[in-house]
Amino acid sequence: MARNTSGRGERDLKVKVKTARGRKLSSTRWLQRQLNDPYVRRAKADGYRGRAAYKILELDEKYHFLKPGARVVDLGCAPGGWLQVAVPRVNALGEKSGQPKGRVIGIDIQEVDPLPGAEILLMDFLEEGADERLRAVLGGSADVVMSDMAAKSSGHRQTDHLRIIALCEAAAEFAFEVLDPGGTFVAKVLAGGAEGELQAILKQKFEKVANVKPPASRSDSAEKFVVATGFRG
């Protein structure tokens, strides 16, 4: 189980990475940023599979959608950091006596290491019939659909923005098919101007739509998260 740590007592030394022969400068910069990222160090200490776990943790601290008994679906769940956060919060292992037991379903097109309390489906949520398969596994609808998916970077900011918006729209359409009334949709988007149509659709489908950049999201990143609550059904 993940441990909470304050990070106190850690050495506050900046790690410098030399550019190795054959390594691109961009790769060296990425490696240096990873080594100096406090969230990367925290994830390792807390036992999370990646720093992204803190994004959903911080979003839930603010909007409280991962409740005991909730049925949660994580689209593009690899490597499983969001699943790790969801399992104890919805009581998927049934360890919290007196509280309802939730369900956590991860969906991905690649293999994901097993995680106690989470059920992982190896499938493409974009395939026809994916929503019916999920409903069959759940035995009904979901309370939360969340996605930290991002299309593979092309190196062109506007192209990447359009790709991730398209992916988020697809995730939203999937959510519309599987969410119970009152449900929540959480997804990553990139700021860039093309998300207006998505926002308009979400505002029609949900009672409240918020756009937020959690502290764990790097300040130099264009990513933000949309949190849509109160699905109208």
C-alpha positions as CSV (number, residue, x, y, z in Angstrom):
1,M,0.0,0.0,0.0
2,A,1.3,3.5,-0.8
3,R,2.8,5.4,2.1
4,N,2.3,9.2,2.6
5,T,5.5,11.1,3.0
6,S,6.2,14.8,3.4
7,G,9.5,14.6,1.5
8,R,11.2,16.2,4.5
9,G,14.8,15.2,5.1
10,E,15.5,14.7,1.3
11,R,18.6,16.3,-0.1
12,D,17.7,19.3,-2.1
13,L,20.5,18.9,-4.6
14,K,20.0,19.5,-8.3
15,V,21.2,16.6,-10.4
16,K,23.1,17.4,-13.6
17,V,23.1,15.0,-16.4
18,K,25.9,14.9,-19.0
19,T,25.0,14.6,-22.6
20,A,26.1,11.1,-23.6
21,R,27.2,10.1,-27.0
22,G,24.3,9.2,-29.1
23,R,21.7,10.8,-26.7
24,K,19.7,13.7,-28.0
25,L,19.9,17.0,-26.1
26,S,16.1,16.8,-25.6
27,S,16.5,13.3,-24.0
28,T,19.2,14.6,-21.7
29,R,16.9,17.5,-20.6
30,W,14.0,15.1,-20.0
31,L,16.2,12.8,-17.9
32,Q,17.6,15.8,-15.9
33,R,14.0,17.0,-15.3
34,Q,12.9,13.6,-14.1
35,L,15.8,13.2,-11.7
36,N,15.1,16.7,-10.2
37,D,11.3,16.3,-10.1
38,P,10.1,16.1,-6.4
39,Y,7.0,14.2,-7.5
40,V,9.1,11.5,-9.2
41,R,11.0,11.1,-5.9
42,R,7.8,11.0,-3.9
43,A,6.2,8.5,-6.2
44,K,9.2,6.2,-5.7
45,A,9.0,6.6,-2.0
46,D,5.3,6.2,-1.8
47,G,5.2,3.1,-4.0
48,Y,3.2,4.6,-6.9
49,R,3.9,3.6,-10.4
50,G,4.4,7.1,-11.6
51,R,4.2,10.8,-10.6
52,A,0.8,11.0,-12.4
53,A,-0.8,9.4,-9.4
54,Y,-0.6,12.7,-7.5
55,K,-2.6,14.4,-10.2
56,I,-5.7,12.3,-9.7
57,L,-5.1,12.3,-5.9
58,E,-5.0,16.1,-5.9
59,L,-8.1,16.4,-8.1
60,D,-10.0,14.0,-5.8
61,E,-8.9,16.0,-2.7
62,K,-10.7,19.0,-4.3
63,Y,-13.8,17.4,-6.0
64,H,-14.3,14.2,-3.9
65,F,-15.5,11.8,-6.7
66,L,-13.6,8.7,-5.5
67,K,-16.0,7.7,-2.8
68,P,-16.4,4.4,-1.0
69,G,-18.6,2.2,-3.1
70,A,-18.0,4.0,-6.4
71,R,-17.5,2.1,-9.6
72,V,-14.6,3.6,-11.4
73,V,-13.3,3.2,-14.9
74,D,-9.8,4.3,-15.9
75,L,-9.2,4.6,-19.6
76,G,-5.7,4.2,-20.8
77,C,-4.7,3.0,-17.3
78,A,-1.1,2.0,-17.9
79,P,1.1,2.0,-15.9
80,G,-1.5,2.0,-13.2
81,G,-0.8,5.0,-10.9
82,W,-4.4,6.2,-11.1
83,L,-5.6,2.8,-10.3
84,Q,-3.4,2.7,-7.2
85,V,-5.1,5.9,-5.9
86,A,-8.6,4.8,-6.8
87,V,-8.5,1.3,-5.1
88,P,-8.2,2.4,-1.5
89,R,-10.4,5.5,-1.9
90,V,-13.4,3.5,-3.2
91,N,-12.7,0.6,-0.9
92,A,-12.2,-1.8,-3.8
93,L,-10.5,-4.3,-1.5
94,G,-13.3,-4.1,1.1
95,E,-10.9,-3.4,3.9
96,K,-12.9,-0.5,5.4
97,S,-15.6,-2.1,7.5
98,G,-18.8,-0.3,7.6
99,Q,-18.2,1.3,4.1
100,P,-19.5,0.0,0.8
101,K,-17.1,-1.8,-1.5
102,G,-16.3,-0.2,-4.8
103,R,-15.0,-1.4,-8.1
104,V,-12.0,-0.2,-10.1
105,I,-11.7,-1.2,-13.8
106,G,-8.7,-0.3,-15.8
107,I,-8.8,-0.4,-19.6
108,D,-5.7,-0.3,-21.9
109,I,-4.5,-1.7,-25.2
110,Q,-1.2,-2.7,-23.6
111,E,-0.5,-5.2,-20.8
112,V,-0.6,-3.7,-17.3
113,D,0.9,-5.3,-14.3
114,P,-1.7,-6.7,-12.0
115,L,-2.8,-4.6,-9.1
116,P,-4.8,-5.9,-6.1
117,G,-8.3,-4.4,-6.1
118,A,-8.3,-3.4,-9.7
119,E,-9.7,-5.4,-12.7
120,I,-7.8,-4.7,-15.9
121,L,-9.3,-5.2,-19.3
122,L,-7.0,-5.6,-22.3
123,M,-9.0,-3.8,-25.0
124,D,-9.4,-0.7,-27.0
125,F,-12.2,1.5,-25.6
126,L,-12.7,2.9,-29.2
127,E,-13.7,-0.5,-30.6
128,E,-17.4,-1.1,-31.3
129,G,-19.1,-2.9,-28.4
130,A,-16.5,-1.8,-25.8
131,D,-19.1,0.0,-23.7
132,E,-21.3,-3.2,-23.7
133,R,-18.3,-5.3,-22.6
134,L,-17.6,-2.9,-19.8
135,R,-21.2,-2.9,-18.6
136,A,-21.2,-6.7,-18.6
137,V,-18.1,-6.7,-16.4
138,L,-19.5,-4.1,-14.1
139,G,-22.9,-5.6,-14.1
140,G,-24.3,-2.1,-14.7
141,S,-23.1,1.5,-15.1
142,A,-20.1,3.4,-13.8
143,D,-20.0,6.3,-11.3
144,V,-16.6,7.7,-12.6
145,V,-14.8,7.6,-15.9
146,M,-11.4,9.1,-15.8
147,S,-8.6,9.4,-18.4
148,D,-5.0,10.5,-18.3
149,M,-4.4,9.5,-21.9
150,A,-2.3,11.5,-24.3
151,A,-1.6,10.9,-28.0
152,K,1.9,10.2,-29.0
153,S,3.8,13.5,-29.3
154,S,4.5,14.7,-32.9
155,G,6.7,17.6,-31.7
156,H,4.2,20.1,-33.2
157,R,2.3,21.8,-30.4
158,Q,-0.9,22.5,-32.3
159,T,-1.0,19.1,-33.8
160,D,-0.6,17.5,-30.4
161,H,-3.3,19.7,-29.0
162,L,-5.8,18.6,-31.6
163,R,-4.9,15.0,-31.1
164,I,-5.4,15.0,-27.4
165,I,-8.7,16.9,-27.7
166,A,-9.9,14.3,-30.2
167,L,-8.9,11.6,-27.7
168,C,-10.6,13.4,-24.8
169,E,-13.8,13.8,-26.9
170,A,-13.7,10.0,-27.6
171,A,-13.3,9.3,-23.9
172,A,-16.2,11.7,-23.2
173,E,-18.4,9.9,-25.7
174,F,-17.5,6.6,-24.0
175,A,-18.4,8.1,-20.6
176,F,-21.8,9.2,-21.9
177,E,-22.6,5.5,-22.7
178,V,-21.5,4.0,-19.4
179,L,-22.0,6.6,-16.7
180,D,-24.9,6.6,-14.2
181,P,-26.8,9.8,-13.7
182,G,-24.9,12.0,-11.3
183,G,-21.6,10.5,-12.5
184,T,-18.2,12.2,-13.0
185,F,-15.9,12.5,-16.0
186,V,-12.2,13.5,-15.5
187,A,-9.8,13.8,-18.3
188,K,-6.6,15.4,-19.4
189,V,-6.6,18.1,-22.1
190,L,-4.0,20.5,-23.5
191,A,-4.7,24.2,-23.5
192,G,-4.6,25.5,-27.0
193,G,-7.9,26.9,-28.2
194,A,-9.6,23.9,-29.8
195,E,-11.3,22.6,-26.6
196,G,-14.3,25.0,-26.9
197,E,-16.5,22.4,-28.6
198,L,-15.7,19.8,-26.0
199,Q,-16.5,22.2,-23.2
200,A,-19.8,23.1,-24.7
201,I,-20.8,19.4,-25.0
202,L,-19.7,18.7,-21.4
203,K,-21.7,21.6,-20.1
204,Q,-24.8,20.2,-21.8
205,K,-24.3,16.7,-20.4
206,F,-23.1,17.6,-16.8
207,E,-24.3,20.0,-14.1
208,K,-20.8,21.4,-13.4
209,V,-17.7,21.6,-15.5
210,A,-14.4,22.8,-14.1
211,N,-11.0,23.2,-15.6
212,V,-8.0,22.9,-13.3
213,K,-4.3,22.4,-13.2
214,P,-3.3,20.3,-10.2
215,P,-0.1,21.1,-8.4
216,A,1.4,17.9,-9.6
217,S,1.1,19.0,-13.2
218,R,4.3,20.5,-14.3
219,S,4.2,24.3,-14.5
220,D,5.8,24.3,-18.0
221,S,3.3,21.9,-19.4
222,A,0.2,22.9,-21.3
223,E,-1.9,20.1,-19.7
224,K,-4.9,20.8,-17.6
225,F,-7.8,18.6,-16.5
226,V,-11.5,18.9,-17.0
227,V,-13.6,17.6,-14.1
228,A,-17.3,17.3,-15.1
229,T,-19.7,16.3,-12.3
230,G,-23.4,15.6,-12.1
231,F,-24.0,13.6,-15.3
232,R,-27.5,14.4,-16.6
233,G,-27.9,11.0,-18.2
